[in-house]
Amino acid sequence: MTSINPEPAPPPPPSGPAESRQPPAPPPTNAGWAVATLVAFWPLAFSAFSNAFEVYPRWARGDYAGARSASNRVRRLGQLSLWLLGGILVLVVIAYVVLTAAWISREGSWYDNGLMHW
C-alpha cells in the first residue's frame, strides 16, 4: 500500500504586534446645514445644532456610528427646513394671488364696501 503524503499546511502568519486599527475619519458636522435650518425654519435649529455639536464628541469616544448618525440627522433637518420654507413661500404666493384676484373681482375699489352709494 502506498501512502500519499498531503501537502504540508502553510505556516501560520508571524505573530507580531497586534494590528492597530485606524479609526475612521470623523464625519462632517454639517454645521452649514444647521445654519440653514436656523435661517429657513428656526424651530428645527435647536435639534440641528444639538446634533452638530455631538458629532465630534461621539467620534472621540469611539461611537463612530453615533457620530455618523448625528451628522446625517443635521443634514436631514437642514434639508427639511428648506423644504418647509419653500412650502410656506408657495402658500404665501398662492394666498397673495387669491387675495389679488378677489380684490380685482370687486372692481379694485377699497372704499366701495357697498354701504355708501350716493
Summary of the structure (lengths in Angstrom):
residues: 118
radius of gyration: 32.4
end to end distance: 131.8
largest distance: 131.8
contacts: 250
relative contact order: 0.12
helix: 59%
strand: 0%
